[in-house]
């Protein structure tokens, strides 16, 4: 403003109300930082933190084991008990993923390799799992699925 010979204060960051009442920068800053504005800011920060935490803690690959309601356990020819399950495999990553090899189910399933699930895809996989009948009491459980610790 000095180069053009204009009076100081013609261009500034202020409201019309602040100019009319003659407030300086400290008074305008105090007016902006009212309790309501601070509370809304804190709420917004909490919402953003919760959103960030939910993204950080999400499970990238998930498998749900659902017992097939239509089929009961049956005795197969070699004396084993066979149950039919459905695995719902959900991949939330941007790349293809497969069920980890350390899951005990793949050893109990005859001739089933791990199934690959594409990026951002969910897939239902029917599975017939078998276990030995010997030594089992009536009502005993034979569960071929275990939750394995995450790799790494």
N, C-alpha and C positions, 0 to 999 in steps of 0.2 A: 504494500500500500504506500510505502514511503517513496518508491521510485515513481509512482504515478501522481503523487501529491494529493492522495485521497486521505480523508481522516481515518484513523485506526478504528477497528471494530466493525467495519461495514460487512465483512465476510467472517463469519465464525459459526461454530457448531453450537447452536442454541435454539430454544423454542421461542415462539412469539410471547408466550406467557413469561418466560424468564427475562426476555428483553424489557417487556413492559414493567416488570417489578424490579428490575435492576439487580438481578442475582449474579453473583460471581460464579466461577467454576466449582468451588467447594460447595456452595449452596445447591447448585444444580446436581452435583454428584450425590449429595445427601438426599435430594428429592427422588433420584432414580433408584437408589438403594434402600427403598422402603421395605418393611417386613414382608409385605405381600409378594414383592418381586423376589426377595431372597427365598421365601418358602417355595414359590413356583420353580425357581432355579434348583433348589435342593431336590424337589420331587422329580424334575427332569433328569437330574444327575443320577438319582436312584433308579429310575426306569432304564436309563442307558446302561448302568452297571448291571442290572438284572438281565438285560438283553445280552450283554457281553458275556456274562457268566453262563447263561444258558447255551450260548454258542460254543464256549470253551468246554463245557461239561457234557455236550451231547455225545451220544454213542454213534460212531461212524458206521458200524456194521452190527446188525441185531438179528437174532434168530429166535423165533417163538416156536415151541413145540406144541402142537395141538393133536390130541389123540383123535383118531378118526371115529366118529360116533357110530357109523354104520357097521363097522367090523369089530367083532370081539376077538379076544386072543384065541388062537387055534394051535393045535398040535400038528406039526409038520412031520414028514416021513422019517427023519432021522432022530426023532425024540426031542426035538427042540420046540420051544414055545415061540410063536411069532405074533407080534403085535404090529398094527399098521398105524403110522403117525403121518402127520403132514407138517413139514417145516416151512414156516413163513420166513423167508430170508429177505431182509431189507438192507439195502446198501445206500447210505446217505452221503457217500463220498463222490468225488468227481471222476474216479477211475474204477475199473472193474475190480471186484473182490470175490474171494471164495471163502467158504467155511474153513476155518483152520484145521489142519491135519491132526492136531492133538486131541480133537473131540473124539471120545470113545465110541460114538455112534457109528463112525465109518468102519471100525473094525467089526462091529456086530452086524453090519449090513453086507449082505452077500453081493459082491460085484458092483457096488455103487461108488464111483469116483466122486471127489468133491465137486460140487456144482458151482459154476461161476455166475455171479450176478453182475449185471452191467451197472454203469454209473446212474445213481438216483433211480434205482429200479427195485421193485419188490417182486418176489417170485415164490410161488407155492411149489414145494417138492414133496411128492408122496414117498414115504419111506417104510419099508418092512424091516423091522429089527427083530433079531432072534437071540434067544438065550437058552442055556441048558436047563432041562427040567430036573435033572437029578439033584437031590438034596434040598429041593424047595418044598416048604410046607404049604398047605392050602392057604391061599390068600397072600402068599409071599410076593414080593415085588422084584421084578427084573427090569431095571431102568438102564438102558444103554446110553442115555444122554447125561453128560456131566457138564457143568460150567467150568471151563478151563480158565486159568489166569491169563490176562492179556500178555501178549508177547512183548518182550523188551523191557 
